[in-house]
Amino acid sequence: MIETLLRRPIRPRRLRRSAGMRDLVREHRVTVSQLIQPLFVAADPSAAGPIRTLPGIERHTVQGAVREARELHALGVRAVLLFGIPQFKDAAGSSNFDPDGIVQQTARAIKDALPETIVIADVCNCEYTDHGHCGILNARGEVDNDATVDLLVRTALSYARAGVDVVAPSDMMDGRVGAIRSALDDERFEDVAILAYSAKYASAFYGPFREAAGSAPSFGDRRTYQMDPANAREALREIALDIEEGADIVMVKPALPYLDIVRAARDRFNVPIAVYNVSGEYAMLKAAAANGWIDERSAIEEVLTSFVRAGAEVIVTYFAKAYASARR
């Protein structure tokens, strides 16, 4: 009898026979509440409108961003990540910390209209500097780490005063998380969280974003401060440093090419892990779908599931609204 049982084939397919059965035993699930929708907001209303490189995404006015946040909220997407496109740029990115800057205006307007929506402000300088780099340049034309940290602190405080729930430093300067945390606490903004872009790679997948935000560097590249795509142990070191300095959530960016980093971080650290499903990843899927090469809805589901399976709890994605709409 035992020998007979051992000769019988094992049939895992029994649990795949129907949609209901597959759903019953599914190991990982994407929920709409995990998603964050990026929003581009333009200070100049004439700059608002569709973004060529990001089909289905647009630059909003402040009022348009509030309308979009309302629609997202109704779909269950309760978090937005703000990127500002200022009217004025200079070497110091001074529009970034202007109390009446475009992100500050938008944060106040969304929180007034939708207090329960989580407003996250990206803290960087590339959209605000006339040279397109993420920080202050020294006399040699290099990004000055410590001068940039001072600027990031000033900007983060201006966002906190405008009512954001989370600041998200994306610049990859050393020590900026600790400096921002100290400054926020000193000004009694203890409840403002930090979502740190901890392992942000110098990636080829940022092109559509740079066109959307007008943030391409006017010379050189960002490899001296963003991470080398070949490095994994360094990513874990960067994440550990940000956690030690006070980061509440840590991010790996981009997402798809770095799922191994997400898994390694999930196995090692006991904090929420975020991923950014970046513009190039979005644009590739949209282009393939537009050409009829893939089924867009199925591909979105598969990609988002891969992030959760790798260990991410928080997903920044341009697909958030479309995914939430499809789940209604």
N, C-alpha and C positions, 0 to 999 in steps of 0.2 A: 504493500500500500504506500509506504513512504517513498519507495523507488518510483512508483507510478506518479506520485505528486511531484517529485523532483523533475520528472521528464516533461511535465506540462509547461507550455510556454508562459512566461510572465507577460502580462498584458497591461502596461501603463495606459494604453489607448482607451481602456474602459472609462477613464476620467476625462476623456476629450470628446466623447460621443455627441454631445450637444452643447449649445451655447449656455444653457442653464448649468450643466455639469462643469463646464470650464470656469464659469463665473464662481461656482461654489468653492472650487479648490484653488482659485487664483492666489498666488503668493504675494504679489505686489499690486497696488492700485494707485492711480493718480486721482487726487481729489482737487476740485476747483479751488478749494480754500488754500492749497499749497502754492498757487500761482500768483506771480506779480507781473503786471503789465507795465512796460516802459511807456512813458509819455514824453514826447518832444513838445516843448512850448516855446513859441517865438515871440520875442518882444515886439518885433515889427509885424503888424497884422498882414502886411503884403507878402511876408515870407511864409505864412501859413498855407497849408494845402498838402496834396499827396506828395509822397516821397518816391522818386523814380526807382531807386534801388531797393525799396522795401514795399512791394505791392501790398496794398491794403492798410498801410500805416501812413499817418500824416503828421505834419507839424500843426499844432493847435494854437489858437489864441488862448488867453486865460479863460475866457468864457467857454470856449470849445473844450478845454481840458476839464472843466467842471461838468459839462454835458457828458463827455466821455466817461468820466469817473462815475456819474450817475448810472449810465448804461452798464458799466462793469459791475457796479454794486448790485444792480438788479439781477445780474447773471450769477452772482456769488463770488466774483473776483473782488476782494476787499482790500487789495494793496496795489499801489501804483509807485513807480520809480520815476522821478522827475529829472529831465535833462533840459537845461535852458539854452536858447539861442539868443544871445544878447544883440542889441543894436550897436554897442560900442565895445571894441577890443583894444587892449594895450598890453605892454610888456609885463605888467603886474597882475593882469586879470582882475582889475578892480571892480568890474561889473559883477563879479562873482559874489563879493561880500557887501554889495550895495543893499541896505535895508529894504529898498523898494525895487530890488532886482526882479527879474522875470520868475525865477524859482520861488523867491520869497512871496511875490504876489500870488502865484499859483497855489502855493501851500496854504496861505491864509484863506483863499477863496474856496478850495476844496474842503478844508477843515470846517469852515463856516457852513458849507452846504451839506457836507456828509461827515459829521464828527466821527462816525465809526470806521470810516475808511482809513487804512494805514497809509500815511504819506511818508515816502522815503525819498530823501534828496541825495542824488549822487554828488560827492564832494571831490571835484577835480578842477583843473584849470584849462584843459585843452580847448574847450569851446570858447574860453574867455580871453586867451592870450593871442596877440597878433602874430606870434610865431608858431602857434599850434602845439607847443609842448606842454607837458603837464605841470610845469613849475616855473620858478624864477630862474633866469639864466645868469650865470656869472660872467666875468670879463672874458673868459675863454669860450663862451658860447655853450657851456655845459649846464645841465640842470643842477642847481644848488639845492641839495637835500634839505638842509636846516632852514634856509630862508623860505623854501617852499612849505615846510611843515608849519612855520609861523603863519603863512597865508592860508593854509588849510584850516588851521585852528580858528582863525578869524572868520572864515567862510562857514564852518560848521556852527559856530556860535550864532551867526546871523540867521542860519536856517532854523536853529533851535528857537530863537526868539520869534520866528515866523510861525512856529507851531508844528513843525514836522515831528513825527513819531520816531523816525530813524534817520541817522546820517550814515552815508555809505561811502567812505573814502576809497577811491579807485585808482589812485595815483601811483601806488607802490613806492612811496618814499619811506625810508627807514625811520621808525619811531613815531610815525604820525598817529597811530591808534592810541598810544599812551598819552601823547600830548593832547589829543582831542578829548579823551576821557577825563583827564585832569581839569581841562578848561571847562568842560560841561559841568562837572561836579562842583567846581569853584563858583559857578554862576547859578547853582541850584537847579540844574537840568539833569538831575540824577536819573530821571525816568526816560530820558532820550537814549534809545539804544544805538549801538554801533554794529552795522553790517559791514565787515571789512572785506574788501576784495583782496584776500590774503595771498592766493596763488593766481596771479594774473599774468598770463603768458604773452610774450611779444608775438602775436599770432597774425597769420594772413587772413583771418576770418573777420576782421573788423572793418573792412572796406566800406560796406554800405552804411554803417553807422557814421563813419567819418564824413561821408557825403551828406548824410541827413543832418548832422550836428555842426557841419562846417569846422571839423576839428583835426583835419589832416595836418601833420607837421610841415612847416614850410621848408625845412631842411633836415637832413639826417633821418634818424628813426628813434624808436623808444627802447632799443635793446639794452641801453645802459641802466635802465631802471625797471623795465618789465622783464619777466623771467624767460630764460632760455627754454624753448619747447622740449629740449632733450632731457631736462632735469626733473627728477621725481623726488629724491631725498631733500633737495633744496626747498621744494614746495612744502614738505612736511615741517621743515625748519621755520619757514615763513609763517605757516599757520600756527605753530606752537608759540612763536614770538607774539603774534597778534592776540592770541588767547591770553597770554601772560600779561599783555598790556591792557586788557579789558574788553576785547571784542566779544559781543554777545552772539553773533552769528558770523561764520567765516564762509567765504565764497571761493569756488574754483571757476576760472573763466579762461577760455571758452569751456563748453560742456562736452560736446560729442567727442572731440579728440583726446579728452583728458578724463575719461571715466575711470581709468586706473588710479588716478590721483584722488578722485572722489571716494573710491572704495578704500584706498589706503588711509585717507583722512577719517572716514567713518569708523574703520577698525581701531584707530588710534585715539581719537579725540571724542570727548563726551559733551559736545556742544552741537547745536543745529548746523548742518552743512547746507549751503546754498550753491546752486549752479546758475550760470548765465548762458542761456541758449541764444548765442549772439547773432548779430545781423547777418553774417555770412552763412551761418547754418540755416537761418530762416530763408534767406534769398535762394539758396540752393534748392530747398524743398519746393518753394513757390515756383521756381523756374521749371523744375522737373514736372511738377503737377500741371503747369500751364501748357507744357508740351505733350501731356498725356502719357508721360513715362512712368508715373507713379500715381496711386490713389492718395490724394492729399490727406483726407480724413484718417485713413488707416496709418499713413506714415507719421502724422502728428502723434497719434496714440502710441505708436511704437517708440518713437523718439522720447516722448515724455516719460513713458514707462521705464525706458533704459536709465533715466536719471534717478528715478525712485529705486530701481533695482540695485543701482550702484551705491545707494546710500544717502541720497539727497532728500531732505525734508522740504526745502524751499526752492522754487524754480522761477527764475526770471525769464520770461519768454514773450516774444512778439505774437505767439500763438495763443496767448491766454484768453483773449476775447473769443476767438474762433472756436477754441476748444470748449469753453464754457457754453457758447451758443449751441454747439453740436450736442452737448449733454442734456439740453433742456427737454 
